[in-house]
Amino acid sequence: MPAVKVRLAQGTPCWVSLMTGDLQGAQAFYGALFDWEYSPGPAQLGAYVRASLGGAKVAGLGISPGGTGLPVEWTTYLAVDSADEVSQRIRECGGTLAVGPLQAERAGRLAIAADLSGAVFGIWQGEEHLGWEVVGEPGAPAWAELVTADEAGAASFYRAVLGRPGAGGGEDPQGPPAAGIRRSTELRGRPPRWRVCFAVADTDLTARRAEGLGGRVLVEPYESAQGRAARLADPQGGHFSVVGPSRSN
């Protein structure tokens, strides 16, 4: 599997990380589910490993930093040219910073923030580590989207913060939308959130395997516009989605 190493345009999803209280348990679960292998990563926020698929980096797993109040959940990172400048714009636009900006050794510079509605996201200024190196293949990220009750307000925030329309669900002059913003009335009291979706070869098989590994199926496999999808949770409570080929194909 050839690794793709390119600097992504500002506002484009470029990395996903899970912060959890049980790093060893998370490594075992995702390693068995997605065939991931692990190597050490920057440890500014505590123990942290990078997951690789066939030698290509796809995601990070780390110990939750104390005192941040962040849930056990996957965090989507958006590429930025300057973490410090974008962090300042997040504050100016009414968002909040939970972590950073800080330097992650020579890999890059990061911050973890929340938008106006409370949806948590990260920003990543890649240096030696530009982000994920393969997408859309089984075991790799496939898509990231913000699920919110205020689609227009979220789009305005991310456009103002990132300075490009692609991250707000619109068309970028240089290419297709960078990420999705989807209006949902099914949040049921939970705050809006960025969701990460991993590609799989067989959605139904992956859902059953996740249960066998101690995870949960939150939404049973169903046909979507992107393919056959499901919502899952790992044994520590981290939510994620998977998508594979439609059964009609």
C-alpha positions in Angstrom: 0.0 0.0 0.0 1.8 3.2 -1.1 1.9 6.0 1.5 0.7 9.4 0.4 2.6 12.2 1.9 1.4 15.6 0.9 0.7 18.9 2.7 -3.1 19.4 2.7 -4.8 22.7 2.2 -5.9 24.7 5.3 -9.2 23.4 6.7 -8.8 19.9 5.3 -9.1 17.0 7.7 -5.7 15.5 8.0 -5.5 13.4 11.2 -7.7 11.7 13.8 -6.7 10.9 17.4 -8.5 9.0 20.2 -7.8 10.1 23.8 -8.7 7.3 26.2 -8.1 6.2 29.7 -7.1 2.7 28.6 -4.4 3.0 25.9 -3.4 -0.6 26.0 -7.1 -1.7 25.7 -7.7 0.7 22.8 -4.6 -0.5 21.0 -5.8 -4.1 21.3 -9.3 -3.3 20.1 -8.4 -1.3 17.1 -5.4 -3.4 16.2 -7.7 -6.5 16.0 -10.5 -4.6 14.2 -8.5 -2.7 11.6 -5.2 -4.6 11.5 -3.3 -1.6 12.8 0.3 -1.7 14.0 1.7 0.9 16.4 4.8 3.0 16.9 5.6 5.7 19.6 4.5 9.3 18.9 5.0 12.7 20.5 4.3 12.5 24.3 3.5 16.2 25.2 0.1 15.2 26.4 1.0 11.8 27.8 1.6 8.4 26.3 0.8 8.4 22.6 1.2 6.0 19.7 0.6 6.3 16.0 -1.3 3.6 14.2 -0.2 2.4 10.8 -1.8 0.3 8.1 0.7 -1.5 5.9 3.3 1.0 7.0 1.2 4.1 6.3 0.2 6.2 9.3 -3.6 6.6 9.7 -4.4 7.6 13.3 -3.2 8.3 16.8 -4.1 6.9 20.2 -3.2 8.5 23.5 -3.9 8.8 27.2 -6.5 11.5 28.0 -4.8 14.6 29.4 -6.0 15.4 32.9 -8.2 18.4 33.6 -9.4 19.0 30.0 -12.8 17.5 30.4 -12.6 16.0 27.0 -14.7 12.9 26.4 -13.4 9.5 25.3 -14.0 10.2 21.6 -12.2 10.4 18.3 -11.0 14.0 17.5 -10.7 15.2 14.0 -7.8 17.5 13.2 -7.9 20.1 10.5 -4.8 21.1 8.6 -3.6 24.7 9.2 -0.7 26.8 8.0 -0.2 28.4 11.5 -1.7 26.9 14.6 -1.0 30.1 16.5 -2.9 32.4 14.1 -5.8 30.0 13.8 -6.0 29.6 17.6 -6.3 33.4 17.9 -9.1 33.4 15.3 -10.9 30.7 17.2 -10.9 32.9 20.3 -12.0 36.0 18.3 -14.9 34.1 16.7 -16.2 32.9 20.1 -14.7 29.4 20.2 -12.6 28.0 23.1 -9.2 26.4 23.4 -8.8 23.3 25.6 -5.2 22.5 24.8 -2.4 24.5 23.2 -1.3 25.7 20.9 1.8 23.6 21.7 4.7 22.0 19.9 4.6 18.2 19.4 8.3 17.7 19.2 9.4 18.0 15.6 6.2 16.5 14.2 4.2 19.7 14.2 2.2 22.2 16.2 -1.3 21.6 17.5 -4.3 22.8 19.5 -7.6 21.3 20.6 -10.6 23.6 20.5 -14.4 23.7 20.6 -16.6 25.6 18.2 -19.5 27.8 19.2 -21.8 24.8 19.8 -19.2 22.9 21.8 -18.1 20.5 19.1 -14.4 19.5 19.8 -11.9 19.5 17.0 -8.1 19.8 16.6 -5.9 21.9 14.4 -2.6 20.6 13.1 0.3 22.5 11.6 2.3 19.7 10.1 6.1 19.8 10.0 7.8 16.4 10.0 4.4 14.7 10.3 1.9 16.1 7.8 -1.0 13.8 8.7 -2.6 10.6 7.6 -0.8 8.8 4.7 -3.6 6.8 3.2 -7.4 7.3 3.1 -10.4 5.4 1.8 -8.8 1.9 2.1 -10.1 -0.7 4.6 -8.7 0.3 8.0 -8.0 3.9 7.0 -10.1 7.1 7.5 -12.7 7.6 4.9 -14.6 10.8 5.8 -15.1 13.3 8.6 -18.2 15.3 9.3 -19.6 17.7 11.8 -23.1 16.7 13.1 -24.9 19.8 14.4 -28.3 21.3 14.7 -27.1 24.6 13.3 -25.5 23.9 10.0 -25.4 27.5 8.8 -23.9 28.8 12.1 -21.2 26.1 12.0 -20.3 26.8 8.4 -19.9 30.5 9.2 -17.7 29.8 12.2 -15.3 27.4 10.3 -15.1 29.8 7.3 -14.2 32.7 9.6 -11.6 30.6 11.5 -10.0 28.8 8.6 -10.4 31.3 5.8 -11.6 28.8 3.2 -15.0 27.6 2.3 -14.2 23.9 1.9 -14.2 23.2 5.7 -17.7 24.6 5.9 -19.2 22.2 3.5 -19.0 24.5 0.5 -16.9 24.1 -2.6 -13.2 25.0 -2.4 -11.9 26.8 -5.6 -9.0 24.3 -5.6 -11.1 21.1 -5.3 -14.0 19.3 -3.7 -15.4 19.9 -0.2 -12.8 19.3 2.6 -15.3 17.9 5.1 -19.0 17.6 5.7 -21.4 19.5 7.9 -24.7 17.7 8.4 -27.7 19.0 10.1 -29.2 16.5 12.6 -32.2 16.5 14.9 -31.0 13.3 16.6 -28.4 14.7 19.0 -30.8 14.0 21.9 -29.2 16.4 24.3 -25.6 15.6 23.4 -23.5 18.4 22.0 -22.7 18.6 18.3 -19.6 16.6 17.4 -17.1 15.8 14.7 -17.5 12.2 13.6 -14.8 10.1 12.0 -15.6 7.3 9.6 -13.2 4.5 8.8 -13.4 2.4 5.6 -13.9 -1.3 5.9 -14.2 -4.2 3.4 -17.4 -5.6 5.0 -19.5 -3.4 7.3 -21.7 -6.2 8.7 -18.6 -8.4 9.5 -16.8 -5.4 11.1 -19.8 -4.6 13.4 -20.0 -8.2 14.6 -16.2 -8.3 15.1 -16.4 -5.1 17.1 -19.0 -6.7 19.4 -16.8 -9.8 19.8 -13.9 -7.6 20.8 -16.0 -5.9 23.6 -17.3 -3.0 21.6 -20.9 -2.0 20.9 -23.0 -1.5 17.8 -24.8 1.9 18.3 -26.5 1.9 14.9 -26.9 -1.4 13.0 -25.5 -1.5 9.4 -27.6 0.4 6.9 -27.4 1.6 3.3 -26.2 5.2 3.0 -25.2 7.5 0.1 -21.5 6.6 0.8 -22.1 2.9 1.1 -23.1 0.4 3.9 -22.4 2.2 7.2 -22.7 1.5 10.9 -22.1 3.4 14.1 -19.9 1.7 16.7 -18.3 2.2 20.1 -15.1 0.8 21.4 -14.9 -0.8 24.9 -13.8 2.5 26.4 -16.7 4.4 25.0 -15.1 6.0 21.9 -17.7 6.4 19.1 -16.8 6.0 15.5 -18.4 5.0 12.2 -17.4 2.5 9.5 -18.4 2.4 5.9 -18.0 -0.3 3.3 -19.3 -1.3 -0.1 -23.1 -1.4 -0.5 -24.7 -4.8 -0.6 -26.4 -3.9 -3.8 -23.0 -3.6 -5.5 
